[in-house]
């Protein structure tokens, strides 16, 4: 995995870990823990897949971002930006 892509995944995972530690709620006020844990697992799985194939699955990325924007509160858009960093780096190849 190119170093920049690895850093982009690290950044997204760091955002997820930060939000888990702060006990973030979803946009509708419920605990975001289940969604954050699911996202963390998906990021780790996709990171492993990227190691094998060398690129990010854009369909996975689109689906993941659509899901995240449904529940992330407006004040936590840094998470969405970190996800965007993954695809930006991937497309720079």
mmCIF file as gemmi writes it, N, C-alpha and C atoms, coordinates in Angstrom:
data_model
loop_
_atom_site.group_PDB
_atom_site.id
_atom_site.type_symbol
_atom_site.label_atom_id
_atom_site.label_alt_id
_atom_site.label_comp_id
_atom_site.label_asym_id
_atom_site.label_entity_id
_atom_site.label_seq_id
_atom_site.pdbx_PDB_ins_code
_atom_site.Cartn_x
_atom_site.Cartn_y
_atom_site.Cartn_z
_atom_site.occupancy
_atom_site.B_iso_or_equiv
_atom_site.pdbx_formal_charge
_atom_site.auth_seq_id
_atom_site.auth_asym_id
_atom_site.pdbx_PDB_model_num
ATOM 1 N N . UNK Axp A 1 ? 0.868 -1.175 0 1 0 ? 1 A 1
ATOM 2 C CA . UNK Axp A 1 ? 0 0 0 1 0 ? 1 A 1
ATOM 3 C C . UNK Axp A 1 ? 0.905 1.226 0 1 0 ? 1 A 1
ATOM 4 N N . UNK Axp A 2 ? 0.659 2.147 -0.918 1 0 ? 2 A 1
ATOM 5 C CA . UNK Axp A 2 ? 1.453 3.376 -0.913 1 0 ? 2 A 1
ATOM 6 C C . UNK Axp A 2 ? 1.323 4.093 0.433 1 0 ? 2 A 1
ATOM 7 N N . UNK Axp A 3 ? 2.394 4.753 0.817 1 0 ? 3 A 1
ATOM 8 C CA . UNK Axp A 3 ? 2.444 5.408 2.13 1 0 ? 3 A 1
ATOM 9 C C . UNK Axp A 3 ? 1.331 6.44 2.3 1 0 ? 3 A 1
ATOM 10 N N . UNK Axp A 4 ? 1.03 7.206 1.274 1 0 ? 4 A 1
ATOM 11 C CA . UNK Axp A 4 ? -0.023 8.226 1.387 1 0 ? 4 A 1
ATOM 12 C C . UNK Axp A 4 ? -1.388 7.6 1.634 1 0 ? 4 A 1
ATOM 13 N N . UNK Axp A 5 ? -1.645 6.473 0.993 1 0 ? 5 A 1
ATOM 14 C CA . UNK Axp A 5 ? -2.921 5.783 1.183 1 0 ? 5 A 1
ATOM 15 C C . UNK Axp A 5 ? -3.001 5.194 2.594 1 0 ? 5 A 1
ATOM 16 N N . UNK Axp A 6 ? -1.893 4.677 3.056 1 0 ? 6 A 1
ATOM 17 C CA . UNK Axp A 6 ? -1.84 4.161 4.424 1 0 ? 6 A 1
ATOM 18 C C . UNK Axp A 6 ? -2.116 5.279 5.433 1 0 ? 6 A 1
ATOM 19 N N . UNK Axp A 7 ? -1.546 6.438 5.203 1 0 ? 7 A 1
ATOM 20 C CA . UNK Axp A 7 ? -1.783 7.588 6.083 1 0 ? 7 A 1
ATOM 21 C C . UNK Axp A 7 ? -3.244 8.025 6.043 1 0 ? 7 A 1
ATOM 22 N N . UNK Axp A 8 ? -3.865 7.957 4.877 1 0 ? 8 A 1
ATOM 23 C CA . UNK Axp A 8 ? -5.277 8.34 4.753 1 0 ? 8 A 1
ATOM 24 C C . UNK Axp A 8 ? -6.157 7.387 5.557 1 0 ? 8 A 1
ATOM 25 N N . UNK Axp A 9 ? -5.884 6.098 5.487 1 0 ? 9 A 1
ATOM 26 C CA . UNK Axp A 9 ? -6.638 5.136 6.303 1 0 ? 9 A 1
ATOM 27 C C . UNK Axp A 9 ? -6.376 5.387 7.778 1 0 ? 9 A 1
ATOM 28 N N . UNK Axp A 10 ? -5.113 5.652 8.138 1 0 ? 10 A 1
ATOM 29 C CA . UNK Axp A 10 ? -4.779 5.946 9.536 1 0 ? 10 A 1
ATOM 30 C C . UNK Axp A 10 ? -5.55 7.153 10.042 1 0 ? 10 A 1
ATOM 31 N N . UNK Axp A 11 ? -5.672 8.168 9.208 1 0 ? 11 A 1
ATOM 32 C CA . UNK Axp A 11 ? -6.388 9.383 9.587 1 0 ? 11 A 1
ATOM 33 C C . UNK Axp A 11 ? -7.864 9.105 9.827 1 0 ? 11 A 1
ATOM 34 N N . UNK Axp A 12 ? -8.476 8.339 8.941 1 0 ? 12 A 1
ATOM 35 C CA . UNK Axp A 12 ? -9.893 7.999 9.103 1 0 ? 12 A 1
ATOM 36 C C . UNK Axp A 12 ? -10.096 7.144 10.353 1 0 ? 12 A 1
ATOM 37 N N . UNK Axp A 13 ? -9.214 6.178 10.568 1 0 ? 13 A 1
ATOM 38 C CA . UNK Axp A 13 ? -9.327 5.336 11.763 1 0 ? 13 A 1
ATOM 39 C C . UNK Axp A 13 ? -9.111 6.154 13.036 1 0 ? 13 A 1
ATOM 40 N N . UNK Axp A 14 ? -8.213 7.128 12.994 1 0 ? 14 A 1
ATOM 41 C CA . UNK Axp A 14 ? -7.989 7.992 14.155 1 0 ? 14 A 1
ATOM 42 C C . UNK Axp A 14 ? -9.233 8.808 14.473 1 0 ? 14 A 1
ATOM 43 N N . UNK Axp A 15 ? -9.921 9.275 13.444 1 0 ? 15 A 1
ATOM 44 C CA . UNK Axp A 15 ? -11.176 10.016 13.662 1 0 ? 15 A 1
ATOM 45 C C . UNK Axp A 15 ? -12.212 9.122 14.327 1 0 ? 15 A 1
ATOM 46 N N . UNK Axp A 16 ? -12.328 7.892 13.841 1 0 ? 16 A 1
ATOM 47 C CA . UNK Axp A 16 ? -13.286 6.955 14.426 1 0 ? 16 A 1
ATOM 48 C C . UNK Axp A 16 ? -12.933 6.696 15.892 1 0 ? 16 A 1
ATOM 49 N N . UNK Axp A 17 ? -11.666 6.445 16.17 1 0 ? 17 A 1
ATOM 50 C CA . UNK Axp A 17 ? -11.231 6.182 17.546 1 0 ? 17 A 1
ATOM 51 C C . UNK Axp A 17 ? -11.504 7.383 18.451 1 0 ? 17 A 1
ATOM 52 N N . UNK Axp A 18 ? -11.275 8.588 17.941 1 0 ? 18 A 1
ATOM 53 C CA . UNK Axp A 18 ? -11.533 9.805 18.716 1 0 ? 18 A 1
ATOM 54 C C . UNK Axp A 18 ? -13.018 9.908 19.054 1 0 ? 18 A 1
ATOM 55 N N . UNK Axp A 19 ? -13.849 9.645 18.066 1 0 ? 19 A 1
ATOM 56 C CA . UNK Axp A 19 ? -15.294 9.756 18.281 1 0 ? 19 A 1
ATOM 57 C C . UNK Axp A 19 ? -15.816 8.658 19.206 1 0 ? 19 A 1
ATOM 58 N N . UNK Axp A 20 ? -15.239 7.485 19.123 1 0 ? 20 A 1
ATOM 59 C CA . UNK Axp A 20 ? -15.605 6.42 20.072 1 0 ? 20 A 1
ATOM 60 C C . UNK Axp A 20 ? -15.238 6.832 21.496 1 0 ? 20 A 1
ATOM 61 N N . UNK Axp A 21 ? -14.071 7.434 21.638 1 0 ? 21 A 1
ATOM 62 C CA . UNK Axp A 21 ? -13.599 7.841 22.969 1 0 ? 21 A 1
ATOM 63 C C . UNK Axp A 21 ? -14.443 8.96 23.567 1 0 ? 21 A 1
ATOM 64 N N . UNK Axp A 22 ? -14.995 9.814 22.701 1 0 ? 22 A 1
ATOM 65 C CA . UNK Axp A 22 ? -15.794 10.937 23.205 1 0 ? 22 A 1
ATOM 66 C C . UNK Axp A 22 ? -17.263 10.581 23.388 1 0 ? 22 A 1
ATOM 67 N N . UNK Axp A 23 ? -17.66 9.375 22.94 1 0 ? 23 A 1
ATOM 68 C CA . UNK Axp A 23 ? -19.054 8.972 23.098 1 0 ? 23 A 1
ATOM 69 C C . UNK Axp A 23 ? -20.003 9.743 22.201 1 0 ? 23 A 1
ATOM 70 N N . UNK Axp A 24 ? -19.605 9.96 20.981 1 0 ? 24 A 1
ATOM 71 C CA . UNK Axp A 24 ? -20.407 10.737 20.032 1 0 ? 24 A 1
ATOM 72 C C . UNK Axp A 24 ? -21.811 10.154 19.86 1 0 ? 24 A 1
ATOM 73 N N . UNK Axp A 25 ? -22.759 11.05 19.649 1 0 ? 25 A 1
ATOM 74 C CA . UNK Axp A 25 ? -24.124 10.666 19.31 1 0 ? 25 A 1
ATOM 75 C C . UNK Axp A 25 ? -24.364 10.907 17.831 1 0 ? 25 A 1
ATOM 76 N N . UNK Axp A 26 ? -25.349 10.211 17.283 1 0 ? 26 A 1
ATOM 77 C CA . UNK Axp A 26 ? -25.725 10.409 15.891 1 0 ? 26 A 1
ATOM 78 C C . UNK Axp A 26 ? -26.471 11.731 15.743 1 0 ? 26 A 1
ATOM 79 N N . UNK Axp A 27 ? -26.783 12.085 14.52 1 0 ? 27 A 1
ATOM 80 C CA . UNK Axp A 27 ? -27.527 13.317 14.254 1 0 ? 27 A 1
ATOM 81 C C . UNK Axp A 27 ? -28.886 13.315 14.945 1 0 ? 27 A 1
ATOM 82 N N . UNK Axp A 28 ? -29.469 12.126 15.162 1 0 ? 28 A 1
ATOM 83 C CA . UNK Axp A 28 ? -30.775 12.068 15.84 1 0 ? 28 A 1
ATOM 84 C C . UNK Axp A 28 ? -30.663 11.887 17.354 1 0 ? 28 A 1
ATOM 85 N N . UNK Axp A 29 ? -29.435 11.933 17.884 1 0 ? 29 A 1
ATOM 86 C CA . UNK Axp A 29 ? -29.233 11.912 19.327 1 0 ? 29 A 1
ATOM 87 C C . UNK Axp A 29 ? -28.939 10.557 19.948 1 0 ? 29 A 1
ATOM 88 N N . UNK Axp A 30 ? -29.027 9.482 19.196 1 0 ? 30 A 1
ATOM 89 C CA . UNK Axp A 30 ? -28.722 8.149 19.721 1 0 ? 30 A 1
ATOM 90 C C . UNK Axp A 30 ? -27.207 7.944 19.763 1 0 ? 30 A 1
ATOM 91 N N . UNK Axp A 31 ? -26.771 6.983 20.534 1 0 ? 31 A 1
ATOM 92 C CA . UNK Axp A 31 ? -25.344 6.66 20.584 1 0 ? 31 A 1
ATOM 93 C C . UNK Axp A 31 ? -24.864 6.231 19.199 1 0 ? 31 A 1
ATOM 94 N N . UNK Axp A 32 ? -23.721 6.76 18.805 1 0 ? 32 A 1
ATOM 95 C CA . UNK Axp A 32 ? -23.136 6.416 17.506 1 0 ? 32 A 1
ATOM 96 C C . UNK Axp A 32 ? -22.18 5.228 17.608 1 0 ? 32 A 1
ATOM 97 N N . UNK Axp A 33 ? -22.033 4.666 18.797 1 0 ? 33 A 1
ATOM 98 C CA . UNK Axp A 33 ? -21.076 3.569 18.986 1 0 ? 33 A 1
ATOM 99 C C . UNK Axp A 33 ? -21.264 2.431 17.982 1 0 ? 33 A 1
ATOM 100 N N . UNK Axp A 34 ? -22.491 1.922 17.771 1 0 ? 34 A 1
ATOM 101 C CA . UNK Axp A 34 ? -22.628 0.815 16.806 1 0 ? 34 A 1
ATOM 102 C C . UNK Axp A 34 ? -22.171 1.189 15.391 1 0 ? 34 A 1
ATOM 103 N N . UNK Axp A 35 ? -22.532 2.381 14.95 1 0 ? 35 A 1
ATOM 104 C CA . UNK Axp A 35 ? -22.133 2.822 13.609 1 0 ? 35 A 1
ATOM 105 C C . UNK Axp A 35 ? -20.625 3.027 13.523 1 0 ? 35 A 1
ATOM 106 N N . UNK Axp A 36 ? -20.043 3.613 14.576 1 0 ? 36 A 1
ATOM 107 C CA . UNK Axp A 36 ? -18.601 3.85 14.577 1 0 ? 36 A 1
ATOM 108 C C . UNK Axp A 36 ? -17.825 2.54 14.609 1 0 ? 36 A 1
ATOM 109 N N . UNK Axp A 37 ? -18.295 1.583 15.382 1 0 ? 37 A 1
ATOM 110 C CA . UNK Axp A 37 ? -17.62 0.289 15.434 1 0 ? 37 A 1
ATOM 111 C C . UNK Axp A 37 ? -17.714 -0.429 14.092 1 0 ? 37 A 1
ATOM 112 N N . UNK Axp A 38 ? -18.873 -0.334 13.45 1 0 ? 38 A 1
ATOM 113 C CA . UNK Axp A 38 ? -19.039 -0.93 12.126 1 0 ? 38 A 1
ATOM 114 C C . UNK Axp A 38 ? -18.096 -0.259 11.129 1 0 ? 38 A 1
ATOM 115 N N . UNK Axp A 39 ? -18.025 1.066 11.163 1 0 ? 39 A 1
ATOM 116 C CA . UNK Axp A 39 ? -17.145 1.804 10.266 1 0 ? 39 A 1
ATOM 117 C C . UNK Axp A 39 ? -15.691 1.443 10.521 1 0 ? 39 A 1
ATOM 118 N N . UNK Axp A 40 ? -15.307 1.342 11.772 1 0 ? 40 A 1
ATOM 119 C CA . UNK Axp A 40 ? -13.934 0.968 12.108 1 0 ? 40 A 1
ATOM 120 C C . UNK Axp A 40 ? -13.587 -0.398 11.506 1 0 ? 40 A 1
ATOM 121 N N . UNK Axp A 41 ? -14.487 -1.357 11.661 1 0 ? 41 A 1
ATOM 122 C CA . UNK Axp A 41 ? -14.255 -2.693 11.102 1 0 ? 41 A 1
ATOM 123 C C . UNK Axp A 41 ? -14.162 -2.65 9.587 1 0 ? 41 A 1
ATOM 124 N N . UNK Axp A 42 ? -15.055 -1.891 8.949 1 0 ? 42 A 1
ATOM 125 C CA . UNK Axp A 42 ? -15.039 -1.784 7.493 1 0 ? 42 A 1
ATOM 126 C C . UNK Axp A 42 ? -13.752 -1.134 6.991 1 0 ? 42 A 1
ATOM 127 N N . UNK Axp A 43 ? -13.289 -0.097 7.694 1 0 ? 43 A 1
ATOM 128 C CA . UNK Axp A 43 ? -12.039 0.557 7.298 1 0 ? 43 A 1
ATOM 129 C C . UNK Axp A 43 ? -10.864 -0.405 7.406 1 0 ? 43 A 1
ATOM 130 N N . UNK Axp A 44 ? -10.837 -1.184 8.46 1 0 ? 44 A 1
ATOM 131 C CA . UNK Axp A 44 ? -9.745 -2.151 8.629 1 0 ? 44 A 1
ATOM 132 C C . UNK Axp A 44 ? -9.799 -3.23 7.552 1 0 ? 44 A 1
ATOM 133 N N . UNK Axp A 45 ? -11.007 -3.713 7.234 1 0 ? 45 A 1
ATOM 134 C CA . UNK Axp A 45 ? -11.142 -4.719 6.173 1 0 ? 45 A 1
ATOM 135 C C . UNK Axp A 45 ? -10.721 -4.164 4.817 1 0 ? 45 A 1
ATOM 136 N N . UNK Axp A 46 ? -11.191 -2.962 4.489 1 0 ? 46 A 1
ATOM 137 C CA . UNK Axp A 46 ? -10.847 -2.364 3.203 1 0 ? 46 A 1
ATOM 138 C C . UNK Axp A 46 ? -9.353 -2.072 3.127 1 0 ? 46 A 1
ATOM 139 N N . UNK Axp A 47 ? -8.781 -1.676 4.225 1 0 ? 47 A 1
ATOM 140 C CA . UNK Axp A 47 ? -7.33 -1.429 4.246 1 0 ? 47 A 1
ATOM 141 C C . UNK Axp A 47 ? -6.591 -2.709 3.862 1 0 ? 47 A 1
ATOM 142 N N . UNK Axp A 48 ? -7.019 -3.839 4.409 1 0 ? 48 A 1
ATOM 143 C CA . UNK Axp A 48 ? -6.407 -5.122 4.059 1 0 ? 48 A 1
ATOM 144 C C . UNK Axp A 48 ? -6.613 -5.469 2.59 1 0 ? 48 A 1
ATOM 145 N N . UNK Axp A 49 ? -7.796 -5.177 2.084 1 0 ? 49 A 1
ATOM 146 C CA . UNK Axp A 49 ? -8.081 -5.451 0.667 1 0 ? 49 A 1
ATOM 147 C C . UNK Axp A 49 ? -7.226 -4.569 -0.244 1 0 ? 49 A 1
ATOM 148 N N . UNK Axp A 50 ? -7.013 -3.338 0.177 1 0 ? 50 A 1
ATOM 149 C CA . UNK Axp A 50 ? -6.182 -2.43 -0.612 1 0 ? 50 A 1
ATOM 150 C C . UNK Axp A 50 ? -4.757 -2.968 -0.683 1 0 ? 50 A 1
ATOM 151 N N . UNK Axp A 51 ? -4.289 -3.57 0.392 1 0 ? 51 A 1
ATOM 152 C CA . UNK Axp A 51 ? -2.961 -4.186 0.374 1 0 ? 51 A 1
ATOM 153 C C . UNK Axp A 51 ? -2.876 -5.257 -0.709 1 0 ? 51 A 1
ATOM 154 N N . UNK Axp A 52 ? -3.96 -6.018 -0.877 1 0 ? 52 A 1
ATOM 155 C CA . UNK Axp A 52 ? -3.97 -7.096 -1.862 1 0 ? 52 A 1
ATOM 156 C C . UNK Axp A 52 ? -4.091 -6.584 -3.299 1 0 ? 52 A 1
ATOM 157 N N . UNK Axp A 53 ? -5.006 -5.63 -3.527 1 0 ? 53 A 1
ATOM 158 C CA . UNK Axp A 53 ? -5.271 -5.223 -4.907 1 0 ? 53 A 1
ATOM 159 C C . UNK Axp A 53 ? -4.626 -3.901 -5.3 1 0 ? 53 A 1
ATOM 160 N N . UNK Axp A 54 ? -4.202 -3.11 -4.33 1 0 ? 54 A 1
ATOM 161 C CA . UNK Axp A 54 ? -3.502 -1.874 -4.631 1 0 ? 54 A 1
ATOM 162 C C . UNK Axp A 54 ? -4.365 -0.647 -4.842 1 0 ? 54 A 1
ATOM 163 N N . UNK Axp A 55 ? -5.696 -0.805 -4.84 1 0 ? 55 A 1
ATOM 164 C CA . UNK Axp A 55 ? -6.585 0.337 -5.033 1 0 ? 55 A 1
ATOM 165 C C . UNK Axp A 55 ? -7.792 0.226 -4.099 1 0 ? 55 A 1
ATOM 166 N N . UNK Axp A 56 ? -8.424 1.362 -3.881 1 0 ? 56 A 1
ATOM 167 C CA . UNK Axp A 56 ? -9.641 1.41 -3.075 1 0 ? 56 A 1
ATOM 168 C C . UNK Axp A 56 ? -10.823 1.055 -3.977 1 0 ? 56 A 1
ATOM 169 N N . UNK Axp A 57 ? -11.718 0.238 -3.474 1 0 ? 57 A 1
ATOM 170 C CA . UNK Axp A 57 ? -12.949 -0.112 -4.185 1 0 ? 57 A 1
ATOM 171 C C . UNK Axp A 57 ? -13.875 1.106 -4.123 1 0 ? 57 A 1
ATOM 172 N N . UNK Axp A 58 ? -14.06 1.769 -5.243 1 0 ? 58 A 1
ATOM 173 C CA . UNK Axp A 58 ? -14.853 2.998 -5.26 1 0 ? 58 A 1
ATOM 174 C C . UNK Axp A 58 ? -16.316 2.739 -4.924 1 0 ? 58 A 1
ATOM 175 N N . UNK Axp A 59 ? -16.836 1.589 -5.267 1 0 ? 59 A 1
ATOM 176 C CA . UNK Axp A 59 ? -18.213 1.264 -4.887 1 0 ? 59 A 1
ATOM 177 C C . UNK Axp A 59 ? -18.336 1.145 -3.368 1 0 ? 59 A 1
ATOM 178 N N . UNK Axp A 60 ? -17.366 0.503 -2.737 1 0 ? 60 A 1
ATOM 179 C CA . UNK Axp A 60 ? -17.335 0.418 -1.267 1 0 ? 60 A 1
ATOM 180 C C . UNK Axp A 60 ? -17.294 1.824 -0.68 1 0 ? 60 A 1
ATOM 181 N N . UNK Axp A 61 ? -16.429 2.652 -1.248 1 0 ? 61 A 1
ATOM 182 C CA . UNK Axp A 61 ? -16.271 4.011 -0.738 1 0 ? 61 A 1
ATOM 183 C C . UNK Axp A 61 ? -17.578 4.793 -0.83 1 0 ? 61 A 1
ATOM 184 N N . UNK Axp A 62 ? -18.232 4.761 -1.987 1 0 ? 62 A 1
ATOM 185 C CA . UNK Axp A 62 ? -19.487 5.495 -2.169 1 0 ? 62 A 1
ATOM 186 C C . UNK Axp A 62 ? -20.55 5.021 -1.18 1 0 ? 62 A 1
ATOM 187 N N . UNK Axp A 63 ? -20.687 3.713 -1.031 1 0 ? 63 A 1
ATOM 188 C CA . UNK Axp A 63 ? -21.665 3.137 -0.109 1 0 ? 63 A 1
ATOM 189 C C . UNK Axp A 63 ? -21.369 3.564 1.321 1 0 ? 63 A 1
ATOM 190 N N . UNK Axp A 64 ? -20.103 3.514 1.688 1 0 ? 64 A 1
ATOM 191 C CA . UNK Axp A 64 ? -19.702 3.856 3.05 1 0 ? 64 A 1
ATOM 192 C C . UNK Axp A 64 ? -19.974 5.322 3.357 1 0 ? 64 A 1
ATOM 193 N N . UNK Axp A 65 ? -19.615 6.212 2.447 1 0 ? 65 A 1
ATOM 194 C CA . UNK Axp A 65 ? -19.834 7.645 2.671 1 0 ? 65 A 1
ATOM 195 C C . UNK Axp A 65 ? -21.334 7.94 2.747 1 0 ? 65 A 1
ATOM 196 N N . UNK Axp A 66 ? -22.131 7.327 1.874 1 0 ? 66 A 1
ATOM 197 C CA . UNK Axp A 66 ? -23.584 7.529 1.932 1 0 ? 66 A 1
ATOM 198 C C . UNK Axp A 66 ? -24.133 7.133 3.293 1 0 ? 66 A 1
ATOM 199 N N . UNK Axp A 67 ? -23.682 6 3.801 1 0 ? 67 A 1
ATOM 200 C CA . UNK Axp A 67 ? -24.151 5.532 5.112 1 0 ? 67 A 1
ATOM 201 C C . UNK Axp A 67 ? -23.733 6.495 6.221 1 0 ? 67 A 1
ATOM 202 N N . UNK Axp A 68 ? -22.482 6.923 6.191 1 0 ? 68 A 1
ATOM 203 C CA . UNK Axp A 68 ? -21.965 7.794 7.251 1 0 ? 68 A 1
ATOM 204 C C . UNK Axp A 68 ? -22.695 9.127 7.282 1 0 ? 68 A 1
ATOM 205 N N . UNK Axp A 69 ? -22.919 9.74 6.135 1 0 ? 69 A 1
ATOM 206 C CA . UNK Axp A 69 ? -23.57 11.053 6.141 1 0 ? 69 A 1
ATOM 207 C C . UNK Axp A 69 ? -25.017 10.977 6.633 1 0 ? 69 A 1
ATOM 208 N N . UNK Axp A 70 ? -25.599 9.795 6.643 1 0 ? 70 A 1
ATOM 209 C CA . UNK Axp A 70 ? -26.95 9.642 7.178 1 0 ? 70 A 1
ATOM 210 C C . UNK Axp A 70 ? -27.011 9.8 8.69 1 0 ? 70 A 1
ATOM 211 N N . UNK Axp A 71 ? -25.924 9.455 9.388 1 0 ? 71 A 1
ATOM 212 C CA . UNK Axp A 71 ? -25.98 9.489 10.847 1 0 ? 71 A 1
ATOM 213 C C . UNK Axp A 71 ? -24.989 10.434 11.518 1 0 ? 71 A 1
ATOM 214 N N . UNK Axp A 72 ? -23.979 10.887 10.812 1 0 ? 72 A 1
ATOM 215 C CA . UNK Axp A 72 ? -22.983 11.751 11.457 1 0 ? 72 A 1
ATOM 216 C C . UNK Axp A 72 ? -23.573 13.151 11.676 1 0 ? 72 A 1
ATOM 217 N N . UNK Axp A 73 ? -23.372 13.716 12.872 1 0 ? 73 A 1
ATOM 218 C CA . UNK Axp A 73 ? -23.879 15.078 13.11 1 0 ? 73 A 1
ATOM 219 C C . UNK Axp A 73 ? -23.037 16.115 12.353 1 0 ? 73 A 1
ATOM 220 N N . UNK Axp A 74 ? -23.64 17.249 12.063 1 0 ? 74 A 1
ATOM 221 C CA . UNK Axp A 74 ? -22.96 18.293 11.298 1 0 ? 74 A 1
ATOM 222 C C . UNK Axp A 74 ? -21.656 18.754 11.925 1 0 ? 74 A 1
ATOM 223 N N . UNK Axp A 75 ? -21.567 18.722 13.245 1 0 ? 75 A 1
ATOM 224 C CA . UNK Axp A 75 ? -20.341 19.208 13.895 1 0 ? 75 A 1
ATOM 225 C C . UNK Axp A 75 ? -19.196 18.201 13.832 1 0 ? 75 A 1
ATOM 226 N N . UNK Axp A 76 ? -19.423 17.05 13.257 1 0 ? 76 A 1
ATOM 227 C CA . UNK Axp A 76 ? -18.378 16.026 13.154 1 0 ? 76 A 1
ATOM 228 C C . UNK Axp A 76 ? -18.06 15.67 11.708 1 0 ? 76 A 1
ATOM 229 N N . UNK Axp A 77 ? -18.114 16.645 10.836 1 0 ? 77 A 1
ATOM 230 C CA . UNK Axp A 77 ? -17.844 16.391 9.424 1 0 ? 77 A 1
ATOM 231 C C . UNK Axp A 77 ? -16.374 16.073 9.152 1 0 ? 77 A 1
ATOM 232 N N . UNK Axp A 78 ? -15.513 16.226 10.145 1 0 ? 78 A 1
ATOM 233 C CA . UNK Axp A 78 ? -14.103 15.841 9.979 1 0 ? 78 A 1
ATOM 234 C C . UNK Axp A 78 ? -14.001 14.353 9.66 1 0 ? 78 A 1
ATOM 235 N N . UNK Axp A 79 ? -14.945 13.566 10.142 1 0 ? 79 A 1
ATOM 236 C CA . UNK Axp A 79 ? -14.957 12.139 9.833 1 0 ? 79 A 1
ATOM 237 C C . UNK Axp A 79 ? -15.201 11.934 8.336 1 0 ? 79 A 1
ATOM 238 N N . UNK Axp A 80 ? -16.15 12.65 7.783 1 0 ? 80 A 1
ATOM 239 C CA . UNK Axp A 80 ? -16.439 12.546 6.348 1 0 ? 80 A 1
ATOM 240 C C . UNK Axp A 80 ? -15.231 13.031 5.546 1 0 ? 80 A 1
ATOM 241 N N . UNK Axp A 81 ? -14.604 14.098 5.997 1 0 ? 81 A 1
ATOM 242 C CA . UNK Axp A 81 ? -13.416 14.617 5.317 1 0 ? 81 A 1
ATOM 243 C C . UNK Axp A 81 ? -12.281 13.593 5.34 1 0 ? 81 A 1
ATOM 244 N N . UNK Axp A 82 ? -12.112 12.901 6.46 1 0 ? 82 A 1
ATOM 245 C CA . UNK Axp A 82 ? -11.065 11.884 6.555 1 0 ? 82 A 1
ATOM 246 C C . UNK Axp A 82 ? -11.348 10.737 5.584 1 0 ? 82 A 1
ATOM 247 N N . UNK Axp A 83 ? -12.615 10.368 5.434 1 0 ? 83 A 1
ATOM 248 C CA . UNK Axp A 83 ? -12.964 9.341 4.45 1 0 ? 83 A 1
ATOM 249 C C . UNK Axp A 83 ? -12.652 9.839 3.038 1 0 ? 83 A 1
ATOM 250 N N . UNK Axp A 84 ? -12.948 11.094 2.781 1 0 ? 84 A 1
ATOM 251 C CA . UNK Axp A 84 ? -12.638 11.676 1.48 1 0 ? 84 A 1
ATOM 252 C C . UNK Axp A 84 ? -11.157 11.645 1.172 1 0 ? 84 A 1
ATOM 253 N N . UNK Axp A 85 ? -10.333 11.753 2.215 1 0 ? 85 A 1
ATOM 254 C CA . UNK Axp A 85 ? -8.889 11.689 2.027 1 0 ? 85 A 1
ATOM 255 C C . UNK Axp A 85 ? -8.447 10.363 1.439 1 0 ? 85 A 1
ATOM 256 N N . UNK Axp A 86 ? -9.143 9.296 1.797 1 0 ? 86 A 1
ATOM 257 C CA . UNK Axp A 86 ? -8.791 7.975 1.266 1 0 ? 86 A 1
ATOM 258 C C . UNK Axp A 86 ? -8.979 7.945 -0.248 1 0 ? 86 A 1
ATOM 259 N N . UNK Axp A 87 ? -10.119 8.397 -0.702 1 0 ? 87 A 1
ATOM 260 C CA . UNK Axp A 87 ? -10.381 8.337 -2.139 1 0 ? 87 A 1
ATOM 261 C C . UNK Axp A 87 ? -9.539 9.361 -2.908 1 0 ? 87 A 1
ATOM 262 N N . UNK Axp A 88 ? -9.279 10.517 -2.304 1 0 ? 88 A 1
ATOM 263 C CA . UNK Axp A 88 ? -8.44 11.516 -2.986 1 0 ? 88 A 1
ATOM 264 C C . UNK Axp A 88 ? -7.063 10.938 -3.268 1 0 ? 88 A 1
ATOM 265 N N . UNK Axp A 89 ? -6.468 10.311 -2.262 1 0 ? 89 A 1
ATOM 266 C CA . UNK Axp A 89 ? -5.148 9.721 -2.435 1 0 ? 89 A 1
ATOM 267 C C . UNK Axp A 89 ? -5.205 8.596 -3.464 1 0 ? 89 A 1
ATOM 268 N N . UNK Axp A 90 ? -6.246 7.792 -3.378 1 0 ? 90 A 1
ATOM 269 C CA . UNK Axp A 90 ? -6.396 6.67 -4.305 1 0 ? 90 A 1
ATOM 270 C C . UNK Axp A 90 ? -6.487 7.144 -5.756 1 0 ? 90 A 1
ATOM 271 N N . UNK Axp A 91 ? -7.179 8.248 -5.997 1 0 ? 91 A 1
ATOM 272 C CA . UNK Axp A 91 ? -7.375 8.749 -7.351 1 0 ? 91 A 1
ATOM 273 C C . UNK Axp A 91 ? -6.165 9.505 -7.886 1 0 ? 91 A 1
ATOM 274 N N . UNK Axp A 92 ? -5.211 9.835 -7.023 1 0 ? 92 A 1
ATOM 275 C CA . UNK Axp A 92 ? -4.025 10.567 -7.46 1 0 ? 92 A 1
ATOM 276 C C . UNK Axp A 92 ? -3.027 9.681 -8.203 1 0 ? 92 A 1
ATOM 277 N N . UNK Axp A 93 ? -3.247 8.405 -8.18 1 0 ? 93 A 1
ATOM 278 C CA . UNK Axp A 93 ? -2.309 7.486 -8.845 1 0 ? 93 A 1
ATOM 279 C C . UNK Axp A 93 ? -2.24 7.735 -10.335 1 0 ? 93 A 1
